[in-house]
Amino acid sequence: MSECVIRDEICCGLECRCKSTCCDHNVATIKSFVNIISQKWSLKIINVLNEQECGFNELHYLLKDCARKVLTETLNNLIAKNIIVKKVYLKNNVTYSSYQLSDIGCELVRMLYQIKRFSCAYLGD
């Protein structure tokens, strides 16, 4: 097995199977990931949407301390990164929207559970 080294110069010693240009052999892509999940409300929104599809008002109710403006901004950031999907529909001449995890978001949740297991096993308080 090849040694995996994460530094600013080398992505890892393992063979890269990435089919896009994102694998630039530095940690920029990891930093991008960390920036997404380190936003105050991102993980909480992802956690709620992992349980159920929600409309904006329902999300706002479930995340009581999150200001509407911050919720809107965070949702838009997660949509831009293809982590969640916004569905818009018309009902009785009123436009409604709901949010759910995308396939990428579901993959992110699986990875976050692995990180949680790792943290509990090796990085405990």
N, C-alpha and C positions, 0 to 999 in steps of 0.2 A: 504494500500500500504506500502511495506517495505521501510525503509529508505535506500537510496543509499549513501554509504560512500566510497570515494576513498582515501585510504591512502597506505602507503607502505606495510601494513600488510593485508589489506582486499580489495578484488576486488570490491565488492559491496554487499549490503544487499539483493539484488534481487536474485531469484533462477537462477542459471547458467544453460543455456541450451546448452552449448558448448559441442560438441561431440569429441573434440580433447584434447590433453594434454596442449594446450596453455594457458588455464585458470588456472594460478598458484597462484591465490589469492593475487597478488601484481600488481604493475603498470608496470611491465616489458613489457607487450604486448602493453600498451599505449605508453610507451617510444619508442618502436620499430616503432610504427605508426608515432609518432612525428618525429623521425629521418628520416623517408622516406620523409615525406612531407616538412620537413624543409630544405632539400637540395635545394640549390639555384634555380636550373632549373626544379626540379621535378614537381611542380605545373604548371609551364608554359607549360611543355611538355604534362602533363595530360590535361590541358585546350585545347591545340591545337588538341590533339587526340580525345577529346570529340566532337569536331566539324567535324573532317574528318580523314580518314586514310591517312598517309603520308609516303613518302619515306624519306630516310636519308637527301638527298640534299634539299628536300622541307622543312623538319623540320629545317635544318640549315639556310635556307633562311628566314623562318618565325621568327626564334629566332636569329636575326642578331648578337647580342652581345655574343652569346654562342660559345666558341671555339669548334672546331670539336672534339678534344680529350675529353673535358668536356661533350659534347653531347653524345659521344660514351659511356663514363663511366656511365653517368646518365641513358641512355637507358638500358645499361646492368644491372644496379642495379634494375630498374623497371621491367625488364624481369625476373630477379632472384626472385623478390617478387611476380611474377605472376600478376602484375598490367597492364602490356602491353604485347602484343604478337607480335613477329617478324615473318613475312611471307617472305619466300625466294622463288623466282621463276625465271625461265629461259625464256628469250625472245630474239630471234635472237642470240643465243649463248652467251648472256650476262646475268650475274646473277644480279638480282635486289632484293631489300628487301623493305618491307613496314612495318609500325608499326600501330597498332590499340589498343584500350583499350580492355582488357580481360573482362569477366563477372565480375571478382573481381574489375577491374578498374572502370567499370560502377557503381558498388555498392559504391565504394569509392567516385565517383563524386556525387552520391546522398547524401552521408553522408556529403561531403564538402559543398554542398548547404545548408544542415541543420545547419552546423556550421556557415556558412555565415549569415543565417537568425538570428541565435542566437546572433552572434556578432553585427549585425546591431541593433537588438532590445535591447540588454542589455549592450553591451560593446562599444558603440559609442564613437567617439573621444571626 
